[in-house]
Amino acid sequence: MSEAQHTEQWLKPYGDTLDDGRVQLSFTLPVPLDENTKEAARQLAMQMGLTEPAVVHSENMGPGFSFYVVYGQCTHRVDVSRIQVAKPEFEVLDKAAINDKIARLMGRKMVVIGSCIETDAHTVGIDAIMNMKGYNGHKGLESYHEIRAINMGAQVDSEDLVARVIEEQADVILVSQVVTQKNIHLDNLTKLSDLLEAEGLRERVILIVGGPRISHELAKELGYDAGFGPGCYAENVASFAIDEWARRRHVCKPISPA
């Protein structure tokens, strides 16, 4: 689209009136709560670019820590019409359509292995996608009769996951990363991707990652086929998986045990 054709769509946060820029933010400071630290929180908000900031709530968080909620006015705006977020391109199908597509194209069950790898012990994400009951009314992959869903659980070493992938002749690997302190999720995900490359398996499996700080763009940068953040369900993952399998089906080869 040329500059002449471009239709701007500027956005600012909305609080009481349109475009007033009113926002709320919260943060923790590594100091005990007192009047000086409340003022420090207010000044920090000013340095973040908020005008007329006010500390509307504060409390001690334990020895040496305090928590603050600040209201203020954001002066910045963005042109949303210029934003193009990377996302996987596929049609989201319902459960019945996914089962039908797998049966029709693969002629067998799709084997999906999921886990939280390395130090991550938080299974809420992988369980929401894999387990029979699913989440929020969306059944998990265990309920799909054309999918063999294997949930390895938490703190699974990448080496053990790859060994299970070979053993089960897996088509898809699902990785959940919830713990992100010090960007440990980047190290964990890179380790798995590198290991699959070293074993000559990367192009033979569909590699998907999900988590609260995961985007499709980040996933692609780390060598994954797709990334899913909050708000995605089993049907999103399964729809992508069978779509990607179909796209590659003329070049994929079976995994041979070592």
C-alpha positions as CSV (number, residue, x, y, z in Angstrom):
1,M,0.0,0.0,0.0
2,S,1.4,3.4,-1.0
3,E,1.6,6.4,1.4
4,A,-1.3,8.0,-0.6
5,Q,-3.5,5.0,-0.1
6,H,-2.6,4.5,3.6
7,T,-5.5,5.1,6.0
8,E,-4.1,6.0,9.4
9,Q,-5.8,4.6,12.6
10,W,-4.2,6.2,15.6
11,L,-4.9,4.7,19.0
12,K,-4.4,5.9,22.6
13,P,-5.5,4.1,25.8
14,Y,-9.1,4.8,26.9
15,G,-10.1,5.4,30.5
16,D,-12.9,7.9,31.2
17,T,-13.2,9.6,27.8
18,L,-12.0,8.8,24.3
19,D,-8.3,9.3,23.7
20,D,-7.6,10.5,27.3
21,G,-4.7,8.1,27.5
22,R,-5.5,6.9,31.1
23,V,-3.6,3.8,32.1
24,Q,-2.9,1.7,35.2
25,L,0.3,-0.1,35.9
26,S,1.7,-2.1,38.7
27,F,5.2,-3.0,39.8
28,T,7.3,-4.1,42.8
29,L,10.3,-2.2,44.3
30,P,13.0,-3.9,46.3
31,V,12.5,-1.6,49.3
32,P,10.2,-1.5,52.4
33,L,7.1,0.6,52.0
34,D,7.1,4.2,53.3
35,E,6.3,7.6,52.1
36,N,9.6,8.0,50.3
37,T,9.1,4.8,48.3
38,K,5.6,5.9,47.3
39,E,7.1,9.1,45.9
40,A,9.8,7.0,44.2
41,A,7.1,5.0,42.5
42,R,5.4,8.1,41.3
43,Q,8.6,9.6,39.9
44,L,9.4,6.3,38.2
45,A,6.0,6.5,36.4
46,M,6.8,10.0,35.3
47,Q,10.1,8.8,33.8
48,M,8.1,6.1,32.0
49,G,6.3,8.9,30.2
50,L,3.1,9.1,32.2
51,T,1.7,12.6,33.1
52,E,-0.1,13.3,36.3
53,P,0.8,9.9,37.9
54,A,-0.8,9.0,41.2
55,V,0.0,6.0,43.5
56,V,-3.5,4.7,44.2
57,H,-2.5,1.6,46.1
58,S,0.6,0.3,47.9
59,E,1.5,-2.5,50.3
60,N,4.4,-4.4,51.8
61,M,5.3,-7.6,50.0
62,G,7.5,-9.0,52.7
63,P,10.9,-8.1,54.1
64,G,12.5,-5.5,51.8
65,F,9.8,-5.4,49.1
66,S,6.8,-3.3,48.3
67,F,4.1,-3.2,45.7
68,Y,2.5,-0.2,43.9
69,V,-0.4,0.5,41.6
70,V,-0.2,3.8,39.7
71,Y,-2.7,5.7,37.6
72,G,-1.5,8.1,35.0
73,Q,-2.0,9.5,31.5
74,C,-0.1,8.2,28.5
75,T,0.8,10.8,26.0
76,H,1.9,8.4,23.2
77,R,-0.2,6.9,20.5
78,V,0.3,4.3,17.8
79,D,-1.0,3.8,14.2
80,V,-2.5,0.3,14.3
81,S,-3.0,0.3,10.6
82,R,0.8,0.0,10.2
83,I,1.2,-3.0,12.5
84,Q,1.5,-6.5,11.0
85,V,2.0,-9.2,13.6
86,A,3.5,-12.5,12.3
87,K,1.1,-15.4,12.8
88,P,0.8,-18.9,11.4
89,E,-1.5,-19.0,8.4
90,F,-4.0,-21.8,8.6
91,E,-7.7,-22.4,8.9
92,V,-8.9,-23.3,12.4
93,L,-11.2,-26.3,12.2
94,D,-13.5,-27.8,14.7
95,K,-12.8,-31.2,16.4
96,A,-14.8,-33.3,13.9
97,A,-13.3,-31.6,10.9
98,I,-9.8,-32.1,12.3
99,N,-10.4,-35.8,12.9
100,D,-11.8,-36.1,9.4
101,K,-8.8,-34.3,7.8
102,I,-6.3,-36.5,9.7
103,A,-8.0,-39.7,8.7
104,R,-8.4,-38.6,5.1
105,L,-4.8,-37.3,4.6
106,M,-2.7,-39.5,6.9
107,G,-4.7,-42.7,6.9
108,R,-3.6,-43.3,10.5
109,K,-3.5,-41.5,13.8
110,M,-1.3,-38.4,14.2
111,V,1.2,-38.9,17.0
112,V,1.6,-35.9,19.2
113,I,4.1,-35.7,22.1
114,G,3.9,-32.8,24.6
115,S,5.9,-31.7,27.6
116,C,7.3,-28.9,29.7
117,I,11.0,-29.2,29.0
118,E,14.1,-28.8,31.2
119,T,13.5,-26.8,34.4
120,D,9.9,-25.8,33.7
121,A,7.5,-27.6,36.1
122,H,4.3,-25.7,35.2
123,T,2.0,-28.1,33.4
124,V,-1.1,-25.9,33.2
125,G,-0.5,-24.9,29.6
126,I,0.4,-28.3,28.2
127,D,-2.4,-29.9,30.2
128,A,-4.9,-27.5,28.7
129,I,-3.9,-28.5,25.2
130,M,-3.2,-32.3,25.7
131,N,-5.5,-33.6,28.5
132,M,-8.9,-35.1,27.8
133,K,-10.9,-32.4,29.7
134,G,-9.0,-29.5,28.0
135,Y,-9.7,-26.0,29.2
136,N,-12.6,-23.5,29.1
137,G,-15.0,-25.9,27.3
138,H,-12.4,-26.8,24.6
139,K,-11.5,-30.5,24.8
140,G,-7.8,-31.5,24.7
141,L,-6.0,-33.6,22.1
142,E,-6.6,-36.8,24.1
143,S,-10.3,-36.6,23.1
144,Y,-9.5,-36.5,19.4
145,H,-9.9,-40.1,18.2
146,E,-7.5,-39.5,15.2
147,I,-4.7,-38.3,17.5
148,R,-2.5,-40.3,19.8
149,A,-1.6,-37.7,22.4
150,I,1.3,-38.5,24.7
151,N,1.8,-36.0,27.6
152,M,5.2,-36.5,29.2
153,G,4.5,-33.9,31.9
154,A,7.0,-31.5,33.5
155,Q,10.8,-31.0,33.7
156,V,11.5,-33.3,30.8
157,D,15.1,-33.3,29.6
158,S,15.3,-32.5,25.9
159,E,17.3,-35.7,25.4
160,D,14.5,-37.8,26.9
161,L,11.9,-36.0,24.8
162,V,13.9,-36.6,21.6
163,A,14.3,-40.3,22.5
164,R,10.5,-40.6,23.0
165,V,9.9,-38.9,19.7
166,I,12.0,-41.5,18.0
167,E,10.4,-44.4,19.9
168,E,6.9,-43.3,19.2
169,Q,7.5,-42.2,15.6
170,A,6.0,-38.8,16.5
171,D,4.6,-36.4,14.0
172,V,4.3,-33.4,16.3
173,I,6.2,-32.1,19.3
174,L,4.4,-29.6,21.6
175,V,6.5,-27.7,24.1
176,S,5.1,-25.5,26.8
177,Q,7.3,-22.9,28.5
178,V,5.7,-20.9,31.4
179,V,8.8,-20.1,33.4
180,T,10.6,-17.1,31.8
181,Q,12.7,-15.6,34.5
182,K,16.1,-14.4,33.1
183,N,14.8,-15.6,29.7
184,I,15.4,-19.2,30.6
185,H,12.7,-20.3,28.2
186,L,14.9,-19.1,25.3
187,D,17.8,-21.3,26.5
188,N,15.5,-24.3,26.9
189,L,13.8,-23.9,23.5
190,T,17.1,-23.3,21.7
191,K,18.5,-26.5,23.3
192,L,15.7,-28.6,22.0
193,S,15.8,-27.2,18.5
194,D,19.5,-27.6,18.3
195,L,19.3,-31.2,19.5
196,L,16.7,-32.1,16.9
197,E,18.9,-30.5,14.2
198,A,22.0,-32.5,15.5
199,E,20.0,-35.7,15.4
200,G,18.7,-35.1,11.9
201,L,15.1,-35.0,13.1
202,R,14.1,-31.3,12.7
203,E,12.6,-31.5,9.3
204,R,10.8,-34.7,10.0
205,V,8.7,-33.4,12.9
206,I,6.4,-30.5,13.4
207,L,7.8,-28.4,16.3
208,I,5.3,-26.2,18.2
209,V,5.8,-24.1,21.3
210,G,3.3,-22.3,23.5
211,G,3.4,-20.1,26.6
212,P,2.5,-16.7,28.0
213,R,5.5,-15.0,26.5
214,I,5.5,-16.9,23.2
215,S,4.8,-15.3,19.9
216,H,4.9,-16.9,16.4
217,E,7.7,-14.5,15.5
218,L,9.8,-15.6,18.4
219,A,9.1,-19.3,17.7
220,K,10.3,-18.9,14.1
221,E,13.4,-17.1,15.2
222,L,14.2,-20.1,17.5
223,G,13.7,-22.6,14.8
224,Y,10.1,-23.7,15.5
225,D,7.3,-24.1,13.1
226,A,4.7,-22.2,15.1
227,G,4.2,-20.3,18.4
228,F,1.0,-20.0,20.3
229,G,0.3,-17.6,23.1
230,P,-2.6,-17.2,25.6
231,G,-6.1,-17.7,24.2
232,C,-5.3,-20.7,22.0
233,Y,-6.9,-24.1,22.4
234,A,-6.3,-27.7,21.2
235,E,-8.2,-27.0,17.9
236,N,-5.7,-24.2,17.1
237,V,-2.7,-26.5,17.6
238,A,-4.3,-29.5,15.9
239,S,-5.5,-27.4,12.9
240,F,-2.0,-26.1,12.4
241,A,-0.4,-29.5,12.8
242,I,-2.4,-31.3,10.1
243,D,-2.2,-28.3,7.8
244,E,1.6,-28.2,8.2
245,W,1.8,-32.0,7.8
246,A,-0.2,-31.8,4.5
247,R,2.0,-29.0,3.3
248,R,5.1,-31.2,3.8
249,R,3.8,-34.6,3.1
250,H,5.7,-35.1,-0.2
251,V,9.1,-34.5,1.4
252,C,8.7,-36.0,4.9
253,K,10.4,-39.2,5.7
254,P,9.7,-41.6,8.6
255,I,11.9,-41.4,11.7
256,S,14.1,-44.4,12.1
257,P,15.2,-45.5,15.6
258,A,18.9,-45.1,16.1
